[in-house]
Amino acid sequence: METKKKVPEVRFKGFSGEWEEKKIFEAAPLQRGFDLPKSKMKNGNYPVVMSNGVNEYHSDFMVKGPGVITGRSGTIGNVHYSESNYWPHNTTLWVTCYYENHPRYIYFMYKRLGLQRYGTGSGVPTLNRNDVHDKKIKIPQFNEQVKISDFFQHLDQLITLHQKKYNKLTNIKKAMLEKMFPKNGADVPEIRFEGFEGKWEEIKLSELCTLFADGDWIESKDQSENGIRLLQTGNVGVNLFIDKPDKSKWVSEDTFLNLHCTEIWPGDILISRLPEPAGRACIVPKIKDKAITAVDCTIVRTSEKCENNYLIQYLSTEYYFKIVKNLLAGGTRQRISRSNLGNFLIPIPSLAEQRKIGMILNGIDSLIDLKRKELEKLQNIKKACLEKMFV
């Protein structure tokens, strides 16, 4: 019989020997939290840790940190770590004893364990600690626990730092979108680049286009294994083209000709008429394949009156989405009609001002995308390390 491994795939230099097998209750058992009288739920120095995070503070403390806490119902697997004193609410389970194991290592162990699978019951699942306690784990000596927990703590700090940078950039972009386009009947924006003046005009979206049409009605029987790429609503994000090579769909050249399909070009804008959210739009990038799009996407090919990089930014504003939401119609799958999209009034400055706005906002988008990729890379590194550095 194959012997189950008792060492991780990836290990820090200087450590050897097999990890010890224990049941969780022998290493870090869980205990139910406590009720707290409402009279004490007030501003204070000590956090009340609930299943969805810290919601209240009170003046008395129940447990001296550090502590590992997880949601017991509803948000099972939402694991917290606290260095300070805290009160574990009755919606949580918490570690009472570490049996000389490192608390932060225990925290990462519980994060990796995936407690969601232990939820039971209909309606709102509840975490049964006894089911978790019987789980067998492999655990290293204390010094190796410290090394592992320090590594993941540093990785978490990097992730938090990149998340803050990403959030800051998205907030800057949100504020700029809010103030750089006229709204509520105004004919100039709140903020304007130096050197530009004069009133903006409003023009219907359809009148800014050399092509304004829905995609093609492609049924399953019309699809093939290769040929011409079929882009769908799932490829359309908010000012983001979402490529999904593993889920790509195709039609043959013969089908393209027989159905008189409309070819889309790099630089065209696709607007999804379906949620979520309806009206989201992206610019089609250069892709290696000839492409068409599905009927629930509207194709926008701008004329010389309008820069596509400017238009895509306006189609990302909250003001635009708010109006689109009011225009949705239909039953279970609400959508905005192409005619309503076409009648949408777009605020238009001079071409020079359009180019300036598009250039600046696209530059911020590039920074946001860079930070998003860096953040995803770190999150993937952590996921891989959690898989390979534990047994």
SULUR-V814198 format. One record per residue. N is the residue number from 1. SS is DSSP state (H for helix, E for strand, - for the rest). PHI is phi in radians with two decimals (999 if undefined). BURIAL is 1 if it has 16 or more other ideal C-beta (glycine too) atoms within 10 Angstrom, else 0. Layout:
BEGIN
n,ss,phi,burial
N,SS,PHI,BURIAL
N,SS,PHI,BURIAL
END
This chain:
BEGIN
n,ss,phi,burial
1,-,999,0
2,-,-1.27,0
3,-,-1.42,0
4,-,-1.16,0
5,-,-1.15,0
6,-,-2.16,0
7,-,-2.38,0
8,-,-1.35,1
9,-,-1.16,0
10,-,-2.07,0
11,-,-2.50,1
12,-,-1.25,0
13,-,-1.07,0
14,-,1.76,0
15,-,-1.98,0
16,-,-2.60,0
17,-,1.53,0
18,-,-1.36,0
19,-,-1.37,1
20,E,-1.50,0
21,E,-1.58,0
22,E,-2.49,1
23,E,-1.47,0
24,H,-1.01,1
25,H,-1.15,1
26,H,-1.50,0
27,H,-1.95,1
28,-,-2.82,1
29,-,-1.23,1
30,E,-1.69,1
31,E,-2.30,0
32,E,-1.20,0
33,-,-1.33,1
34,E,-2.19,0
35,-,-1.32,0
36,-,-2.27,1
37,-,-0.95,0
38,H,-1.00,0
39,H,-1.11,0
40,H,-1.72,0
41,-,-1.40,0
42,-,-2.55,0
43,-,-1.11,0
44,-,-2.86,0
45,-,-1.73,0
46,E,-2.04,1
47,E,-1.36,1
48,E,-1.67,1
49,E,-1.56,1
50,E,-1.89,1
51,-,-1.09,1
52,-,-1.88,0
53,E,2.04,0
54,E,-1.50,1
55,E,-1.89,0
56,E,-2.42,1
57,E,-2.28,1
58,E,-2.50,1
59,-,-1.59,0
60,-,-1.85,0
61,-,-2.04,1
62,-,-1.82,1
63,E,-2.26,1
64,-,-1.53,0
65,-,-1.17,0
66,-,-1.36,1
67,E,-2.54,1
68,E,-1.98,1
69,E,-2.28,1
70,E,-2.34,1
71,E,-1.12,1
72,-,-1.74,1
73,E,-2.55,1
74,-,1.37,1
75,-,-1.93,1
76,E,-1.03,1
77,-,1.57,1
78,-,-1.41,1
79,E,-1.62,1
80,E,-2.00,1
81,E,-2.30,1
82,E,-2.23,1
83,-,-1.48,0
84,-,-1.66,0
85,-,-1.24,1
86,E,-2.73,1
87,E,-2.09,1
88,E,-1.35,1
89,E,-1.24,1
90,-,-1.24,0
91,-,-1.53,1
92,E,-2.13,1
93,E,-2.05,1
94,E,-2.49,1
95,E,-1.48,1
96,-,-1.67,0
97,-,-2.53,0
98,-,-1.83,1
99,-,0.83,0
100,-,1.15,0
101,-,-1.56,1
102,-,-1.37,1
103,H,-0.97,1
104,H,-1.22,1
105,H,-1.08,1
106,H,-1.06,1
107,H,-1.03,1
108,H,-1.18,1
109,H,-1.07,1
110,H,-1.18,1
111,H,-1.06,1
112,H,-1.28,1
113,H,-1.06,1
114,-,1.29,0
115,H,-1.19,1
116,H,-0.97,0
117,H,-1.23,0
118,H,-1.67,1
119,E,-1.24,1
120,E,-2.33,0
121,-,1.78,0
122,-,-1.47,0
123,-,1.27,0
124,-,-1.57,0
125,-,-1.10,1
126,E,-2.13,0
127,E,-1.52,1
128,-,-1.63,0
129,H,-1.09,1
130,H,-1.13,0
131,H,-1.12,0
132,H,-1.25,1
133,H,-1.06,0
134,-,-1.39,0
135,-,-1.17,0
136,E,-1.53,0
137,E,-2.28,1
138,E,-1.86,1
139,E,-2.40,1
140,-,-1.48,1
141,-,-1.21,0
142,H,-0.98,0
143,H,-1.08,0
144,H,-1.27,1
145,H,-1.03,1
146,H,-1.08,0
147,H,-1.07,1
148,H,-1.15,1
149,H,-1.17,1
150,H,-1.11,0
151,H,-1.09,0
152,H,-1.24,1
153,H,-1.11,0
154,H,-1.11,0
155,H,-1.11,1
156,H,-1.10,1
157,H,-1.13,0
158,H,-1.11,0
159,H,-1.09,1
160,H,-1.08,0
161,H,-1.08,0
162,H,-1.19,1
163,H,-1.14,0
164,H,-1.13,0
165,H,-1.12,1
166,H,-1.10,1
167,H,-1.09,0
168,H,-1.10,0
169,H,-1.14,1
170,H,-1.15,0
171,H,-1.22,0
172,H,-1.07,0
173,H,-1.10,1
174,H,-1.06,0
175,H,-1.14,0
176,H,-1.18,1
177,H,-1.07,1
178,H,-1.19,0
179,H,-1.90,0
180,-,-1.71,1
181,-,-2.22,1
182,-,-1.14,1
183,-,-2.66,1
184,-,0.95,0
185,-,1.49,0
186,-,-1.24,0
187,-,-1.96,0
188,-,-2.49,0
189,-,-1.43,1
190,-,-1.17,0
191,-,-2.09,0
192,-,-2.47,1
193,-,-1.23,0
194,-,-1.08,0
195,-,1.73,0
196,-,-2.00,0
197,-,-2.64,0
198,-,1.60,0
199,-,-1.36,0
200,-,-1.49,1
201,E,-1.95,0
202,E,-1.89,0
203,E,-2.27,0
204,E,-1.06,0
205,H,-0.98,1
206,H,-1.09,1
207,H,-1.46,0
208,H,-1.70,1
209,E,-2.15,1
210,E,-1.57,0
211,E,-2.46,0
212,E,-2.45,1
213,E,-2.66,1
214,E,-1.32,1
215,-,-1.20,1
216,E,-1.72,1
217,-,-1.43,0
218,-,-1.98,1
219,-,-1.59,0
220,H,-1.01,0
221,H,-1.19,0
222,H,-1.51,1
223,E,-1.49,0
224,E,-2.38,0
225,-,-1.46,0
226,-,-2.81,0
227,-,2.13,1
228,E,-1.83,1
229,E,-1.21,1
230,E,-1.82,1
231,E,-1.56,1
232,-,-2.20,1
233,H,-1.05,1
234,H,-1.16,0
235,H,-1.50,1
236,E,-1.84,1
237,E,-1.84,0
238,-,-1.37,0
239,-,1.00,1
240,E,-2.64,1
241,E,-1.46,0
242,-,-1.81,0
243,-,-1.43,0
244,-,-2.32,0
245,H,-0.99,0
246,H,-1.31,0
247,H,-2.03,0
248,-,-1.14,0
249,E,-2.12,1
250,E,-2.45,1
251,E,-2.27,1
252,-,-1.36,0
253,H,-1.07,0
254,H,-1.11,0
255,H,-1.10,1
256,H,-0.97,1
257,H,-1.29,0
258,H,-1.14,0
259,-,-1.59,0
260,-,0.93,0
261,-,-1.21,1
262,-,-1.68,1
263,-,-1.31,0
264,E,-1.77,1
265,-,-2.00,0
266,-,-1.00,0
267,-,1.76,0
268,-,-1.15,1
269,E,-1.84,1
270,E,-1.83,1
271,E,-2.01,1
272,E,-1.38,1
273,-,-1.52,1
274,E,-1.82,1
275,-,-1.16,1
276,-,-2.34,0
277,-,-1.61,0
278,-,-1.12,1
279,-,1.64,1
280,-,-1.08,1
281,E,-2.51,1
282,E,-2.57,1
283,E,-1.56,1
284,-,-1.26,1
285,-,-1.42,0
286,-,-1.29,0
287,-,-2.09,0
288,-,-1.27,0
289,-,-1.89,0
290,-,-1.08,0
291,E,-2.46,1
292,E,-2.26,1
293,E,-2.35,1
294,E,-1.44,1
295,-,-1.13,0
296,-,-1.46,1
297,E,-1.95,1
298,E,-1.73,1
299,E,-1.61,1
300,E,-2.07,1
301,E,-2.04,1
302,E,-1.26,1
303,-,-1.54,0
304,-,-1.18,0
305,-,-1.36,0
306,-,-2.46,1
307,-,-1.48,1
308,H,-1.12,1
309,H,-1.19,1
310,H,-1.30,1
311,H,-1.06,1
312,H,-1.12,1
313,H,-1.23,1
314,H,-1.13,1
315,-,-1.32,1
316,-,-1.95,1
317,-,-1.37,1
318,H,-1.11,0
319,H,-1.06,0
320,H,-1.08,1
321,H,-1.14,1
322,H,-1.10,0
323,H,-1.19,1
324,H,-1.00,1
325,H,-1.02,0
326,H,-1.27,0
327,-,-1.78,1
328,-,-1.19,1
329,E,-2.54,0
330,-,2.10,0
331,-,-1.57,0
332,-,-1.20,0
333,-,-1.97,0
334,-,-1.24,0
335,E,-2.68,1
336,-,-1.74,1
337,-,-1.33,0
338,H,-1.11,1
339,H,-1.13,0
340,H,-1.14,1
341,H,-1.09,1
342,H,-1.09,1
343,-,-1.49,0
344,-,-1.13,1
345,E,-1.47,0
346,E,-1.83,1
347,E,-1.25,1
348,E,-2.20,1
349,-,-1.59,1
350,-,-1.15,0
351,H,-1.06,0
352,H,-1.09,0
353,H,-1.24,1
354,H,-1.02,1
355,H,-1.10,0
356,H,-1.12,1
357,H,-1.09,1
358,H,-1.07,1
359,H,-1.13,0
360,H,-1.14,0
361,H,-1.21,1
362,H,-1.16,0
363,H,-1.09,0
364,H,-1.13,1
365,H,-1.04,1
366,H,-1.12,0
367,H,-1.14,0
368,H,-1.07,1
369,H,-1.12,0
370,H,-1.10,0
371,H,-1.16,1
372,H,-1.08,0
373,H,-1.17,0
374,H,-1.10,0
375,H,-1.13,1
376,H,-1.08,0
377,H,-1.09,0
378,H,-1.12,1
379,H,-1.13,0
380,H,-1.22,0
381,H,-1.07,0
382,H,-1.10,1
383,H,-1.04,0
384,H,-1.17,0
385,H,-1.17,1
386,H,-1.05,1
387,H,-1.32,0
388,H,-1.76,0
389,-,-1.79,1
390,-,-2.09,1
391,-,-1.85,1
END
